[in-house]
Protein backbone atom coordinates (compact mmCIF):
# COMPACT_ATOMS: atom_id res chain seq x y z
CA UNK A 1 0.00 0.00 0.00
CA UNK A 2 2.83 2.40 0.81
CA UNK A 3 4.42 1.76 -2.62
CA UNK A 4 1.13 2.20 -4.39
CA UNK A 5 0.65 5.60 -2.79
CA UNK A 6 4.18 6.61 -3.79
CA UNK A 7 3.56 5.40 -7.34
CA UNK A 8 0.39 7.50 -7.58
CA UNK A 9 2.23 10.56 -6.34
CA UNK A 10 5.04 9.91 -8.78
CA UNK A 11 2.56 9.49 -11.64
CA UNK A 12 0.91 12.78 -10.72
CA UNK A 13 4.28 14.54 -10.65
CA UNK A 14 5.23 13.05 -14.03
CA UNK A 15 1.92 14.24 -15.52
CA UNK A 16 2.46 17.71 -14.08
CA UNK A 17 6.02 17.83 -15.45
CA UNK A 18 4.81 16.72 -18.88
CA UNK A 19 2.17 19.44 -18.84
CA UNK A 20 4.81 22.00 -17.85
CA UNK A 21 7.09 20.85 -20.68
CA UNK A 22 4.21 21.17 -23.16
CA UNK A 23 3.43 24.67 -21.93
CA UNK A 24 7.07 25.75 -22.08
CA UNK A 25 7.37 24.31 -25.60
CA UNK A 26 4.19 26.11 -26.68
CA UNK A 27 5.42 29.44 -25.32
CA UNK A 28 8.85 28.87 -26.84
CA UNK A 29 7.27 28.48 -30.29
CA UNK A 30 5.17 31.59 -29.68
CA UNK A 31 8.28 33.58 -28.74
CA UNK A 32 10.04 32.36 -31.90
CA UNK A 33 7.12 33.59 -34.02
CA UNK A 34 7.17 36.96 -32.27
CA UNK A 35 10.92 37.20 -32.89
CA UNK A 36 10.33 36.59 -36.60
CA UNK A 37 7.65 39.29 -36.65
CA UNK A 38 9.98 41.76 -34.94
CA UNK A 39 12.72 40.98 -37.46
CA UNK A 40 10.32 41.69 -40.33
CA UNK A 41 9.23 44.96 -38.72
CA UNK A 42 12.84 46.03 -38.22
CA UNK A 43 13.62 45.21 -41.83
CA UNK A 44 10.62 47.15 -43.15
CA UNK A 45 10.96 50.15 -40.85
CA UNK A 46 12.54 53.44 -41.88
CA UNK A 47 14.00 56.38 -40.01
CA UNK A 48 11.63 59.19 -39.04
CA UNK A 49 10.63 61.49 -41.91
CA UNK A 50 11.07 64.65 -39.85
CA UNK A 51 13.59 65.58 -37.23
CA UNK A 52 12.30 66.82 -33.88
CA UNK A 53 13.14 70.39 -34.89
CA UNK A 54 11.26 70.10 -38.19
CA UNK A 55 8.28 68.55 -36.46
CA UNK A 56 8.18 71.37 -33.90
CA UNK A 57 8.28 73.98 -36.68
CA UNK A 58 5.48 72.25 -38.58
CA UNK A 59 3.42 71.98 -35.41
CA UNK A 60 3.84 75.69 -34.78
CA UNK A 61 2.80 76.51 -38.36
CA UNK A 62 -0.31 74.33 -38.07
CA UNK A 63 -1.28 76.04 -34.81
CA UNK A 64 -0.85 79.44 -36.47
CA UNK A 65 -3.04 78.37 -39.40
CA UNK A 66 -5.69 76.99 -37.05
CA UNK A 67 -5.77 80.25 -35.14
CA UNK A 68 -6.09 82.16 -38.42
CA UNK A 69 -8.99 80.02 -39.65
CA UNK A 70 -10.68 80.14 -36.24
CA UNK A 71 -10.51 83.95 -36.44
CA UNK A 72 -12.05 83.95 -39.94
CA UNK A 73 -14.86 81.73 -38.70
CA UNK A 74 -15.56 84.09 -35.80
CA UNK A 75 -15.54 87.13 -38.06
CA UNK A 76 -17.84 85.39 -40.57
CA UNK A 77 -20.34 84.32 -37.93
CA UNK A 78 -20.34 87.81 -36.38
CA UNK A 79 -20.86 89.36 -39.82
CA UNK A 80 -23.81 87.07 -40.49
CA UNK A 81 -25.35 88.04 -37.14
CA UNK A 82 -24.87 91.76 -37.89
CA UNK A 83 -26.33 91.49 -41.42
CA UNK A 84 -29.32 89.54 -40.14
CA UNK A 85 -30.34 92.39 -37.79
C-alpha positions in Angstrom: 0.0 0.0 0.0 2.8 2.4 0.8 4.4 1.8 -2.6 1.1 2.2 -4.4 0.7 5.6 -2.8 4.2 6.6 -3.8 3.6 5.4 -7.3 0.4 7.5 -7.6 2.2 10.6 -6.3 5.0 9.9 -8.8 2.6 9.5 -11.6 0.9 12.8 -10.7 4.3 14.5 -10.7 5.2 13.1 -14.0 1.9 14.2 -15.5 2.5 17.7 -14.1 6.0 17.8 -15.4 4.8 16.7 -18.9 2.2 19.4 -18.8 4.8 22.0 -17.8 7.1 20.9 -20.7 4.2 21.2 -23.2 3.4 24.7 -21.9 7.1 25.7 -22.1 7.4 24.3 -25.6 4.2 26.1 -26.7 5.4 29.4 -25.3 8.9 28.9 -26.8 7.3 28.5 -30.3 5.2 31.6 -29.7 8.3 33.6 -28.7 10.0 32.4 -31.9 7.1 33.6 -34.0 7.2 37.0 -32.3 10.9 37.2 -32.9 10.3 36.6 -36.6 7.6 39.3 -36.7 10.0 41.8 -34.9 12.7 41.0 -37.5 10.3 41.7 -40.3 9.2 45.0 -38.7 12.8 46.0 -38.2 13.6 45.2 -41.8 10.6 47.2 -43.1 11.0 50.1 -40.9 12.5 53.4 -41.9 14.0 56.4 -40.0 11.6 59.2 -39.0 10.6 61.5 -41.9 11.1 64.7 -39.9 13.6 65.6 -37.2 12.3 66.8 -33.9 13.1 70.4 -34.9 11.3 70.1 -38.2 8.3 68.5 -36.5 8.2 71.4 -33.9 8.3 74.0 -36.7 5.5 72.2 -38.6 3.4 72.0 -35.4 3.8 75.7 -34.8 2.8 76.5 -38.4 -0.3 74.3 -38.1 -1.3 76.0 -34.8 -0.8 79.4 -36.5 -3.0 78.4 -39.4 -5.7 77.0 -37.0 -5.8 80.3 -35.1 -6.1 82.2 -38.4 -9.0 80.0 -39.6 -10.7 80.1 -36.2 -10.5 83.9 -36.4 -12.1 83.9 -39.9 -14.9 81.7 -38.7 -15.6 84.1 -35.8 -15.5 87.1 -38.1 -17.8 85.4 -40.6 -20.3 84.3 -37.9 -20.3 87.8 -36.4 -20.9 89.4 -39.8 -23.8 87.1 -40.5 -25.4 88.0 -37.1 -24.9 91.8 -37.9 -26.3 91.5 -41.4 -29.3 89.5 -40.1 -30.3 92.4 -37.8 
